[in-house]
């Protein structure tokens, strides 16, 4: 019931051709389905948690259309998988899906937020206008860090109309003129997140 799954359900519901779907974890891409996507003339977008996409890329035997986009949503913080460097992850995904590196993007969001931020070039995330992302001093969250200064990522999401709109994450980040970068967990020993729960349960 996360906001990301809700968003994808909405996008799938808008596909009048019925080609959009959730993929089963641990199963390779279906060549027949890929053939239908190619015939439709539509671009293919693979959305998923980092560990799920990495597993899929390793077992992938099918050729994706050259215009395909892969969007990873993070999620390497589990019992079985150590947190992975985003640059290395993107190289693995590009090689596994036989796509140019420029076709692999990132999404940053939280289960608690209805809005997301996206990084298309060089790992710099940009958020939508109603989602404010600031880097806060971990010892004084009221102080916003200067550009280039590392701190904790703070989010104000006005789309969270009936829930908490102000969230101080436990993610380390830095702001710049191009947006913000996510540098990992402030405390890497503190595992949390939907993907951690999947492995634990």
C-alpha positions in Angstrom: 0.0 0.0 0.0 2.9 2.4 -0.5 2.5 5.6 -2.5 4.9 4.3 -5.2 2.7 1.2 -5.8 -0.4 3.5 -5.8 1.3 5.7 -8.4 2.1 2.7 -10.6 -1.4 1.4 -10.3 -2.7 4.8 -11.6 -0.3 4.7 -14.5 -1.2 1.1 -15.4 -4.9 2.0 -15.3 -4.3 4.7 -17.9 -2.9 2.2 -20.4 -5.8 1.5 -22.8 -3.9 -1.2 -24.6 -3.5 -3.3 -21.5 0.2 -3.8 -21.9 1.3 -2.3 -18.6 1.5 -4.6 -15.6 3.4 -5.5 -12.4 6.1 -8.1 -13.0 6.5 -11.2 -10.7 9.7 -11.1 -8.6 12.2 -13.7 -9.6 10.8 -14.2 -13.1 12.5 -13.1 -16.4 10.8 -10.7 -18.9 8.4 -12.5 -21.1 9.5 -12.3 -24.8 5.9 -12.6 -26.0 4.9 -9.5 -23.9 8.0 -7.6 -25.2 7.0 -8.4 -28.7 3.6 -6.9 -28.1 5.2 -3.8 -26.7 7.4 -3.4 -29.8 4.4 -3.8 -32.1 2.5 -1.2 -30.2 5.1 1.4 -31.0 5.2 2.6 -27.4 8.2 3.2 -25.3 8.9 0.6 -22.5 9.5 2.0 -19.0 10.7 -0.5 -16.3 10.1 0.9 -12.8 11.3 -1.0 -9.8 13.3 -1.2 -6.6 17.0 -1.5 -7.2 17.4 -5.0 -6.0 14.5 -6.2 -8.1 15.8 -4.6 -11.2 19.4 -5.9 -10.5 18.0 -9.4 -10.2 16.0 -9.0 -13.4 19.0 -7.6 -15.3 21.1 -10.6 -14.3 18.5 -13.1 -15.6 17.4 -11.1 -18.6 17.7 -13.0 -21.8 15.4 -10.8 -23.9 16.3 -7.8 -26.0 14.6 -4.6 -24.8 13.6 -1.9 -27.4 16.5 0.6 -27.7 14.3 3.5 -26.4 13.5 1.7 -23.2 13.9 3.6 -19.9 14.8 1.9 -16.6 13.9 3.8 -13.4 15.3 2.5 -10.1 13.7 3.6 -6.9 16.5 2.7 -4.5 16.1 -0.2 -2.2 19.4 -2.0 -1.7 19.2 -1.8 2.1 18.2 -5.3 3.1 19.6 -8.2 5.1 20.9 -10.0 2.0 22.1 -7.1 -0.1 24.6 -4.4 1.0 23.9 -0.8 -0.1 25.2 -0.4 -3.6 26.9 2.6 -5.2 24.3 4.2 -7.5 26.8 4.7 -10.3 27.9 1.0 -10.3 24.2 -0.1 -10.0 23.3 2.0 -13.1 26.2 0.4 -15.1 25.0 -3.1 -14.1 21.4 -2.2 -15.2 22.5 -0.7 -18.5 24.7 -3.8 -19.3 22.1 -6.3 -18.1 19.3 -4.7 -20.2 21.6 -3.9 -23.1 20.8 -0.2 -23.0 22.9 3.0 -23.0 23.7 4.3 -19.6 21.7 7.5 -20.3 18.5 5.3 -20.4 18.9 4.4 -16.7 17.3 7.0 -14.3 16.7 7.2 -10.5 13.6 8.1 -8.5 13.8 9.4 -4.9 10.8 9.2 -2.6 9.4 7.7 0.5 6.5 5.5 1.4 5.3 8.4 3.5 5.3 10.9 0.6 2.9 11.1 -2.4 5.5 13.0 -4.5 8.8 11.8 -6.0 12.0 13.4 -7.3 13.8 12.2 -10.3 17.5 12.2 -11.5 18.0 11.9 -15.2 21.6 13.2 -15.5 24.6 12.9 -13.2 22.7 11.8 -10.2 21.2 15.2 -9.4 17.5 14.9 -8.3 14.9 17.5 -9.1 11.5 17.6 -7.4 8.1 18.7 -8.5 7.0 22.3 -7.6 4.8 21.3 -4.6 7.6 19.2 -3.1 10.4 21.1 -1.3 13.6 19.3 -0.6 16.2 20.9 1.7 19.4 19.7 3.4 19.3 20.2 7.1 22.0 20.3 9.8 21.7 17.0 11.7 22.5 18.7 15.0 20.1 21.6 14.4 17.3 20.6 11.9 16.0 24.2 11.8 19.2 25.3 10.0 19.4 24.7 6.3 22.8 23.7 5.1 24.8 25.8 2.6 25.1 24.5 -1.0 27.7 21.7 -1.0 27.4 21.1 2.7 26.3 17.6 3.6 23.3 17.1 5.9 20.1 15.3 6.4 17.4 15.5 3.7 14.2 17.2 4.8 11.0 17.1 2.7 7.9 19.2 2.6 5.3 17.5 0.4 2.1 19.5 -0.1 0.5 16.5 -1.8 0.3 14.8 1.6 -3.0 16.6 2.2 -4.4 14.3 4.8 -1.1 13.1 6.4 2.2 14.5 7.5 3.6 17.0 5.0 6.9 17.6 6.9 9.4 14.8 7.0 13.0 14.8 8.2 14.5 11.6 6.6 17.6 9.7 7.8 19.2 10.1 4.4 22.4 12.0 3.8 22.3 14.5 1.0 23.8 17.7 -0.5 22.2 20.5 -2.4 23.5 22.3 -5.5 22.4 24.5 -8.4 21.3 21.3 -10.2 19.1 20.0 -7.4 20.2 17.6 -4.7 22.1 14.4 -4.4 21.4 11.4 -2.2 24.6 10.1 -0.6 23.2 7.2 1.3 21.9 6.6 4.9 23.1 9.0 7.6 23.3 5.9 9.8 24.0 2.9 7.4 23.4 0.4 10.3 19.8 1.5 10.7 18.0 -0.7 8.1 14.5 0.3 7.1 12.2 0.5 4.1 9.7 -1.6 2.2 12.3 -3.8 0.7 13.8 -4.6 4.1 10.3 -5.7 5.2 9.9 -8.0 2.1 13.1 -9.9 3.0 12.3 -10.0 6.7 8.8 -11.2 6.3 
